[in-house]
Amino acid sequence: MTNLRLLLIFVHLILICFTLSTHLVMSETKSTTKIHSITDISHTFSFYFDGRFASNYIQPIGGIDARNWATLHKCDLSNTNLLILQTESSPCPYLSQDIQVVRKFLDGGGGVLILGDHSPFRNENVYSLNEVAKSFGAKFVDHHAKQPLKPTQELEIADLETYNGKIIDLEDESIWKILIRDAESRIVMAQRPVGKGQVLLASRALVGRQPNAKDPINSGMWQSLLVNLVSGKQIDPSRLPKGKMPENVVNRNELQIQYSDYLEPMSETIFEIYRKNRPFLERIIGVPPTRGMLKKLILLPTGGGGFSSGVAIGIGVWWGNFPEQRYGMVELLGHEATHSWVLPFAEPMWNEGLATYVGILLGRESGLGKEADTKLENWISKAKRYDPQMKIFDLVNDKETPHVVKMGKPMWIFEELRKEEPQIISRYFQAKRRMIDPDRQNSYTADDSVAVLSNAVGRNLFDWFLKLNIDVDPSRTRIEFPQ
């Protein structure tokens, strides 16, 4: 009996150890599940969700993010366990195929984070992200959440931060876990199981928004939520998640245009505007684009401007109330093209102001002189509210310079110089192309730019710039200029 009792005790101890080890392994797997996320920017493009959201909330816990620029249902989610959907004011629809892919992803154990605040496009009443939310029995509502917000104890956050978002309605609260309510007990964040996965809806105002990613608000809460959200699906950590660029690629006269199916109806119109204005732009700037630059045009689902990466420029397709109004698109194309055109050295103290000025000149050349003149007058008059004589703010070093001055003062400078040299822009860029050799110098400073501009005008401009309180010094440049 003694031996049998000892054997039973031994077997029991083995079972206990096995159970404990299994529990520990499962707990560790859950807590260390690596996040492979895809952030969808095909419905609304923003610099924040093009990598900054991930740098705030996913990368600090070892996760990897990729972006989807293409029609959503064409994205490969096979090695992804987190799908982030976000939409601001956008007419891009969520197609039935898109919603089916989201459902399939959840059925396979993936986690879906839906970030929204009801924001209809222009005069429409429809908020497109609700096409997804309603498939789960929820919708984003056009009512602001009343502070203070009230998170559950489970979230373990004492000081919840928000950018004043809106609320969510649920058809059946009983199937949801309500995580945050507002001061009137209305829902701001909720989660529910779907298939083997989890879907989490939340006000977009609960995450950061700065393009420099300097506002990782509620980061501890979000990192914990995201780890939990992906626990239902394992991925291969040795393979990266697969982002996807816009799937439609069309080559036109040495320019490649990329766009998703959502933006296909606007692609031809935008290309025609570019084609018509390209010769005008080259005449204004006075030189062809730097070799290898401006080869690709990417259409972006936003009304918030665009970007330039040198080889490619991105154009927000609803900028300036386009397509109802054309001027904004002409100016934006000129602005972003200028950024690529003048490389390898960006303009040092008037990069944005000068690019917009070229866009305004392009508007004039395109037959939209009234709109262009109004835009120029607005920038300069707004700048003069802060700097009436244009002698207060430094464009080089003063971090306190108002944005309208950073934009308007360069325009005023070139307008003044245009009085004595009508082709000042082309003469400036011709001089820059001629005098600045990237094989001999690795930077282009404000001092260099004034030396080049002096050559374009034919006289020394350093004293004038100093009178405008712009910190330039002829001794800091090696560029020869008229004395």
C-alpha positions as CSV (number, residue, x, y, z in Angstrom):
1,M,0.0,0.0,0.0
2,T,2.8,2.3,0.9
3,N,4.4,1.9,-2.6
4,L,1.0,2.4,-4.3
5,R,0.3,5.5,-2.2
6,L,3.7,6.9,-3.1
7,L,3.1,6.1,-6.8
8,L,-0.3,7.9,-6.7
9,I,1.2,10.9,-5.0
10,F,4.0,11.0,-7.6
11,V,1.5,10.8,-10.5
12,H,-0.6,13.6,-8.9
13,L,2.4,15.8,-8.6
14,I,3.3,15.3,-12.2
15,L,-0.3,16.3,-13.3
16,I,-0.1,19.4,-11.1
17,C,3.3,20.4,-12.6
18,F,2.0,19.7,-16.1
19,T,-1.1,21.9,-15.5
20,L,0.9,24.7,-14.0
21,S,3.4,24.6,-16.9
22,T,0.7,24.6,-19.5
23,H,-1.0,27.6,-17.8
24,L,2.3,29.5,-17.7
25,V,3.0,28.7,-21.3
26,M,-0.4,29.9,-22.4
27,S,-0.2,33.0,-20.3
28,E,3.2,33.8,-21.6
29,T,2.1,33.2,-25.2
30,K,-0.8,35.6,-24.7
31,S,1.3,38.3,-23.1
32,T,4.1,38.0,-25.7
33,T,2.0,37.5,-28.8
34,K,3.8,39.6,-31.4
35,I,1.6,42.1,-33.2
36,H,1.6,42.1,-37.0
37,S,-0.7,44.9,-38.0
38,I,-2.1,46.3,-41.2
39,T,-3.3,49.9,-41.0
40,D,-5.8,50.8,-43.7
41,I,-5.2,54.2,-45.3
42,S,-7.1,53.5,-48.5
43,H,-10.3,55.2,-47.2
44,T,-8.6,58.2,-45.5
45,F,-4.9,59.0,-45.9
46,S,-3.2,60.8,-43.1
47,F,0.5,61.2,-42.1
48,Y,-0.4,60.0,-38.6
49,F,-1.8,56.7,-39.7
50,D,0.9,56.2,-42.3
51,G,3.3,54.9,-39.6
52,R,2.9,57.3,-36.7
53,F,0.1,55.4,-35.0
54,A,2.3,52.3,-35.1
55,S,5.3,54.2,-33.7
56,N,3.1,55.3,-30.7
57,Y,1.3,52.1,-29.9
58,I,2.6,49.1,-31.8
59,Q,6.4,49.3,-32.2
60,P,7.1,50.1,-28.5
61,I,5.8,46.6,-27.6
62,G,7.8,44.9,-30.4
63,G,5.0,44.9,-33.0
64,I,5.4,45.5,-36.8
65,D,3.0,47.6,-38.9
66,A,2.5,47.8,-42.6
67,R,0.0,50.0,-44.5
68,N,-2.7,49.2,-47.0
69,W,-3.1,51.8,-49.7
70,A,-5.1,49.5,-52.0
71,T,-8.8,48.6,-52.2
72,L,-9.2,46.8,-48.8
73,H,-10.3,43.4,-49.9
74,K,-7.2,43.1,-52.1
75,C,-4.8,43.3,-49.2
76,D,-3.1,40.1,-48.0
77,L,-3.9,39.6,-44.3
78,S,-2.5,36.0,-44.0
79,N,0.4,36.9,-41.7
80,T,-1.5,39.7,-39.9
81,N,-3.3,39.5,-36.5
82,L,-4.4,43.1,-36.2
83,L,-6.3,45.1,-38.8
84,I,-6.8,48.8,-38.1
85,L,-9.6,50.6,-39.9
86,Q,-10.0,54.4,-39.7
87,T,-11.9,56.9,-41.7
88,E,-12.4,60.6,-41.4
89,S,-14.4,62.7,-43.8
90,S,-14.3,60.5,-46.9
91,P,-16.7,59.4,-49.7
92,C,-14.7,56.2,-50.2
93,P,-17.1,53.3,-49.6
94,Y,-16.5,50.0,-47.8
95,L,-17.5,47.5,-50.5
96,S,-19.4,44.3,-49.6
97,Q,-16.2,42.5,-50.5
98,D,-14.3,44.6,-48.0
99,I,-16.7,43.7,-45.2
100,Q,-16.5,40.1,-46.1
101,V,-12.7,40.1,-45.8
102,V,-13.0,41.8,-42.4
103,R,-15.4,39.1,-41.3
104,K,-13.2,36.3,-42.6
105,F,-10.3,37.8,-40.8
106,L,-12.2,37.8,-37.5
107,D,-13.4,34.3,-38.1
108,G,-9.8,33.2,-38.2
109,G,-9.0,34.8,-34.9
110,G,-7.7,38.2,-36.0
111,G,-8.4,41.4,-34.1
112,V,-10.0,44.4,-35.7
113,L,-9.6,47.9,-34.3
114,I,-12.1,50.4,-35.7
115,L,-11.3,54.0,-34.9
116,G,-13.9,56.6,-35.8
117,D,-15.7,59.8,-35.0
118,H,-18.8,60.5,-37.1
119,S,-17.7,62.9,-39.8
120,P,-19.7,63.0,-43.1
121,F,-18.1,64.1,-46.3
122,R,-19.0,67.7,-47.3
123,N,-22.8,68.0,-47.4
124,E,-23.5,64.3,-47.3
125,N,-25.1,62.6,-44.2
126,V,-23.3,59.3,-44.7
127,Y,-20.2,58.4,-42.6
128,S,-18.6,55.5,-44.6
129,L,-17.0,53.8,-41.6
130,N,-20.5,53.0,-40.4
131,E,-20.8,50.5,-43.3
132,V,-18.4,48.3,-41.3
133,A,-19.6,49.2,-37.8
134,K,-23.2,48.4,-38.7
135,S,-22.2,44.9,-39.8
136,F,-21.3,44.3,-36.1
137,G,-24.5,46.0,-34.7
138,A,-22.9,49.4,-34.0
139,K,-22.6,52.9,-35.4
140,F,-20.7,56.0,-34.9
141,V,-23.0,58.9,-33.9
142,D,-22.7,62.6,-34.6
143,H,-22.9,63.6,-30.9
144,H,-19.9,64.8,-28.9
145,A,-18.9,62.8,-25.9
146,K,-19.3,64.7,-22.7
147,Q,-16.3,64.8,-20.4
148,P,-15.1,63.4,-18.1
149,L,-14.9,60.1,-19.8
150,K,-15.3,57.0,-17.5
151,P,-13.1,54.0,-18.2
152,T,-13.7,50.7,-16.6
153,Q,-11.3,49.5,-13.9
154,E,-10.2,46.8,-16.2
155,L,-8.4,49.4,-18.4
156,E,-6.2,50.5,-15.4
157,I,-5.9,54.1,-16.5
158,A,-6.4,57.0,-14.1
159,D,-5.9,60.0,-16.5
160,L,-7.7,59.2,-19.7
161,E,-6.8,61.7,-22.4
162,T,-9.0,62.6,-25.4
163,Y,-9.2,65.1,-28.3
164,N,-12.9,65.5,-27.7
165,G,-14.4,62.8,-29.8
166,K,-17.9,61.5,-30.4
167,I,-20.1,58.6,-29.2
168,I,-21.1,55.1,-30.4
169,D,-24.5,53.4,-30.5
170,L,-24.9,49.7,-30.1
171,E,-28.0,47.7,-31.1
172,D,-27.6,45.2,-28.3
173,E,-25.3,46.2,-25.5
174,S,-25.5,42.8,-23.9
175,I,-23.2,41.2,-26.4
176,W,-20.6,43.9,-26.0
177,K,-18.1,44.7,-23.2
178,I,-18.4,48.4,-22.6
179,L,-15.0,49.8,-21.8
180,I,-15.4,53.6,-21.8
181,R,-18.5,55.7,-21.3
182,D,-18.9,59.5,-21.2
183,A,-20.2,61.6,-18.4
184,E,-23.8,60.8,-19.5
185,S,-23.1,57.1,-19.7
186,R,-23.0,57.0,-23.5
187,I,-20.5,54.6,-25.1
188,V,-17.1,55.7,-26.3
189,M,-15.3,52.3,-26.5
190,A,-16.7,48.8,-26.7
191,Q,-15.4,45.3,-27.6
192,R,-17.1,42.0,-28.6
193,P,-16.1,38.6,-29.9
194,V,-16.7,37.8,-33.5
195,G,-15.8,34.3,-34.8
196,K,-12.5,33.4,-33.1
197,G,-11.5,37.0,-33.0
198,Q,-12.4,40.3,-31.4
199,V,-13.6,43.6,-32.7
200,L,-12.9,46.8,-30.8
201,L,-14.7,50.1,-31.6
202,A,-13.5,53.4,-30.2
203,S,-13.5,57.1,-30.7
204,R,-10.6,58.1,-32.9
205,A,-10.0,61.0,-30.4
206,L,-8.6,58.5,-27.9
207,V,-5.3,58.1,-29.9
208,G,-2.7,60.6,-31.0
209,R,-2.9,62.7,-34.1
210,Q,0.3,64.7,-34.5
211,P,2.3,63.9,-37.7
212,N,5.5,64.0,-35.6
213,A,4.1,61.2,-33.3
214,K,4.8,63.3,-30.2
215,D,1.4,62.6,-28.6
216,P,1.2,58.9,-27.6
217,I,-1.9,59.5,-25.4
218,N,-3.2,56.6,-23.4
219,S,-0.3,54.5,-24.6
220,G,-0.3,52.0,-21.7
221,M,-4.0,51.4,-22.1
222,W,-3.8,50.9,-25.9
223,Q,-0.8,48.6,-25.8
224,S,-2.6,46.3,-23.3
225,L,-5.8,46.4,-25.4
226,L,-4.0,45.6,-28.6
227,V,-2.1,42.6,-27.1
228,N,-5.4,41.2,-26.0
229,L,-7.0,41.9,-29.3
230,V,-4.5,39.8,-31.3
231,S,-4.4,36.8,-28.9
232,G,-6.7,34.7,-31.0
233,K,-4.4,34.4,-34.0
234,Q,-0.7,33.3,-34.2
235,I,1.5,34.7,-37.0
236,D,4.9,33.7,-38.3
237,P,7.2,36.3,-36.7
238,S,9.9,35.6,-39.2
239,R,7.8,37.0,-42.0
240,L,6.7,40.6,-42.2
241,P,3.1,41.7,-42.6
242,K,2.4,42.5,-46.3
243,G,1.4,46.1,-47.0
244,K,0.0,47.0,-50.4
245,M,0.3,50.1,-52.5
246,P,-2.5,51.3,-54.7
247,E,-3.3,48.4,-57.1
248,N,-3.9,50.4,-60.3
249,V,-0.7,51.4,-62.0
250,V,-0.9,53.3,-65.3
251,N,2.1,54.7,-67.2
252,R,1.5,57.9,-69.0
253,N,4.2,59.9,-70.8
254,E,7.0,58.9,-68.4
255,L,4.7,59.5,-65.4
256,Q,3.3,56.5,-63.5
257,I,-0.1,57.1,-61.8
258,Q,-1.2,54.9,-58.9
259,Y,-4.7,54.8,-57.4
260,S,-7.1,52.4,-55.7
261,D,-10.4,51.3,-57.2
262,Y,-12.1,53.9,-54.9
263,L,-10.3,56.8,-56.6
264,E,-10.4,55.5,-60.2
265,P,-13.2,57.8,-61.3
266,M,-11.0,60.9,-60.6
267,S,-7.7,59.5,-62.0
268,E,-8.2,60.7,-65.6
269,T,-9.3,64.2,-64.7
270,I,-6.3,64.7,-62.4
271,F,-3.9,63.3,-65.0
272,E,-5.3,65.7,-67.6
273,I,-4.7,68.7,-65.2
274,Y,-1.1,67.5,-64.7
275,R,-0.6,67.0,-68.4
276,K,-1.9,70.4,-69.3
277,N,0.1,72.2,-66.7
278,R,3.4,70.4,-66.9
279,P,4.8,72.7,-69.7
280,F,3.6,75.8,-67.7
281,L,5.4,74.5,-64.6
282,E,8.7,73.9,-66.5
283,R,8.5,77.4,-67.9
284,I,7.9,78.9,-64.4
285,I,10.8,77.0,-62.8
286,G,13.1,77.4,-65.7
287,V,14.7,74.0,-65.6
288,P,13.5,70.4,-66.1
289,P,13.0,68.2,-63.0
290,T,16.2,66.8,-61.5
291,R,17.0,63.5,-63.2
292,G,15.1,60.6,-61.6
293,M,12.7,62.9,-59.8
294,L,8.9,63.2,-60.3
295,K,8.3,59.9,-61.9
296,K,5.2,58.8,-60.0
297,L,1.9,60.4,-59.0
298,I,-0.1,58.7,-56.2
299,L,-3.7,59.7,-55.6
300,L,-4.5,60.0,-51.9
301,P,-8.0,59.7,-50.3
302,T,-7.8,63.0,-48.5
303,G,-8.6,66.7,-48.8
304,G,-5.6,67.5,-46.6
305,G,-2.9,68.2,-49.1
306,G,-0.2,65.8,-50.3
307,F,3.5,64.9,-50.0
308,S,6.7,64.7,-52.1
309,S,9.3,62.0,-51.7
310,G,11.3,63.1,-54.7
311,V,10.6,60.3,-57.1
312,A,6.9,60.3,-56.1
313,I,4.3,63.0,-55.2
314,G,1.1,62.2,-53.5
315,I,-2.0,64.4,-54.2
316,G,-5.0,64.6,-52.0
317,V,-7.9,64.2,-54.4
318,W,-10.4,66.4,-52.6
319,W,-8.0,69.3,-51.9
320,G,-9.6,72.8,-52.5
321,N,-13.1,71.4,-53.0
322,F,-12.0,69.4,-56.0
323,P,-13.5,68.2,-58.4
324,E,-16.2,71.0,-58.1
325,Q,-13.4,73.6,-58.1
326,R,-10.2,73.1,-60.1
327,Y,-7.9,75.9,-58.7
328,G,-6.9,74.0,-55.6
329,M,-5.8,70.9,-57.5
330,V,-3.7,73.0,-59.9
331,E,-2.0,74.8,-57.0
332,L,-1.4,71.5,-55.1
333,L,0.1,69.8,-58.2
334,G,2.5,72.8,-58.6
335,H,3.3,72.8,-54.9
336,E,4.2,69.1,-54.6
337,A,5.9,69.0,-58.0
338,T,8.2,71.9,-56.9
339,H,9.4,70.0,-53.9
340,S,10.5,67.1,-56.1
341,W,11.7,69.4,-59.0
342,V,14.3,71.2,-57.0
343,L,16.0,68.2,-55.4
344,P,18.6,67.0,-54.3
345,F,18.6,70.1,-52.1
346,A,15.3,71.3,-50.6
347,E,14.9,75.0,-50.1
348,P,16.3,75.8,-46.6
349,M,14.1,78.6,-45.2
350,W,11.1,79.0,-47.6
351,N,10.5,75.4,-48.6
352,E,6.7,75.4,-48.1
353,G,6.1,79.1,-48.9
354,L,8.1,79.0,-52.2
355,A,6.4,75.8,-53.3
356,T,3.0,77.3,-52.7
357,Y,4.1,80.5,-54.5
358,V,5.0,78.4,-57.6
359,G,1.6,76.7,-57.3
360,I,-0.1,80.1,-57.3
361,L,1.9,81.2,-60.4
362,L,0.9,77.9,-62.0
363,G,-2.7,78.8,-61.3
364,R,-2.2,82.1,-63.2
365,E,-0.7,80.3,-66.1
366,S,-3.5,77.8,-66.2
367,G,-6.1,80.6,-66.7
368,L,-7.2,80.8,-63.1
369,G,-5.7,84.2,-62.4
370,K,-8.5,85.5,-60.2
371,E,-8.3,82.6,-57.8
372,A,-4.5,82.7,-57.8
373,D,-4.4,86.5,-57.1
374,T,-6.9,86.1,-54.3
375,K,-4.8,83.3,-52.7
376,L,-1.6,85.3,-52.9
377,E,-3.2,88.4,-51.5
378,N,-4.6,86.4,-48.6
379,W,-1.3,84.8,-47.6
380,I,0.6,88.2,-47.7
381,S,-2.1,90.1,-45.9
382,K,-2.3,87.5,-43.1
383,A,1.5,87.6,-42.7
384,K,1.4,91.4,-42.4
385,R,-1.0,91.1,-39.5
386,Y,2.0,89.8,-37.5
387,D,4.8,91.5,-39.4
388,P,3.5,94.7,-41.1
389,Q,6.9,95.7,-42.5
390,M,8.2,92.2,-42.9
391,K,11.0,93.1,-40.5
392,I,10.1,91.2,-37.4
393,F,10.3,87.5,-37.9
394,D,13.3,85.5,-39.0
395,L,12.6,82.7,-41.5
396,V,15.8,80.8,-40.6
397,N,15.9,80.3,-36.8
398,D,12.8,81.7,-35.1
399,K,10.7,78.7,-34.0
400,E,8.0,81.1,-32.8
401,T,7.4,82.5,-36.4
402,P,3.7,82.1,-37.1
403,H,2.8,79.7,-39.9
404,V,1.2,82.4,-42.0
405,V,4.5,84.4,-41.8
406,K,6.5,81.4,-42.8
407,M,4.3,81.1,-45.9
408,G,3.5,84.7,-46.7
409,K,6.9,86.4,-46.1
410,P,8.7,84.3,-48.8
411,M,5.9,85.1,-51.3
412,W,6.2,88.8,-50.4
413,I,10.0,88.6,-50.9
414,F,9.7,87.1,-54.4
415,E,6.9,89.5,-55.3
416,E,9.2,92.4,-54.4
417,L,12.0,90.9,-56.5
418,R,9.6,90.3,-59.4
419,K,9.2,94.1,-59.8
420,E,12.8,94.3,-61.0
421,E,13.1,90.8,-62.5
422,P,9.8,89.4,-63.7
423,Q,11.3,85.9,-64.3
424,I,12.8,85.8,-60.8
425,I,11.6,82.2,-60.1
426,S,13.1,80.7,-63.2
427,R,16.3,82.7,-62.9
428,Y,16.7,81.6,-59.3
429,F,16.3,77.9,-60.1
430,Q,18.5,78.2,-63.1
431,A,21.2,79.7,-61.0
432,K,20.7,77.1,-58.3
433,R,21.0,74.2,-60.9
434,R,24.1,75.9,-62.4
435,M,25.9,76.8,-59.2
436,I,25.1,74.0,-56.7
437,D,26.9,70.8,-57.4
438,P,25.7,67.9,-55.3
439,D,29.0,66.1,-56.0
440,R,30.9,69.0,-54.3
441,Q,28.7,69.9,-51.4
442,N,26.3,68.0,-49.2
443,S,24.0,70.7,-48.0
444,Y,22.2,73.9,-49.1
445,T,21.8,76.6,-46.5
446,A,19.9,79.8,-46.2
447,D,23.1,81.7,-46.8
448,D,23.7,79.7,-50.0
449,S,20.1,80.4,-51.2
450,V,20.6,84.2,-50.8
451,A,23.9,84.0,-52.6
452,V,22.2,82.1,-55.5
453,L,19.3,84.6,-55.4
454,S,21.8,87.5,-55.6
455,N,23.2,85.9,-58.8
456,A,19.7,85.6,-60.2
457,V,19.0,89.3,-59.6
458,G,22.5,90.5,-60.4
459,R,23.2,92.3,-57.1
460,N,24.1,91.6,-53.5
461,L,20.9,90.8,-51.5
462,F,22.4,90.1,-48.1
463,D,22.0,93.6,-46.7
464,W,18.3,93.6,-47.7
465,F,17.7,90.2,-46.1
466,L,19.4,91.4,-42.9
467,K,17.1,94.5,-42.9
468,L,14.2,92.0,-43.1
469,N,15.6,90.4,-39.9
470,I,16.5,87.2,-41.7
471,D,19.7,85.6,-40.2
472,V,22.0,85.2,-43.2
473,D,25.7,85.9,-43.4
474,P,27.8,86.1,-46.6
475,S,30.8,84.7,-44.8
476,R,29.0,81.4,-44.2
477,T,28.7,80.6,-47.9
478,R,31.2,79.5,-50.5
479,I,29.0,80.5,-53.3
480,E,30.3,83.5,-55.3
481,F,27.8,86.4,-55.7
482,P,27.8,90.0,-56.9
483,Q,29.4,92.5,-54.5
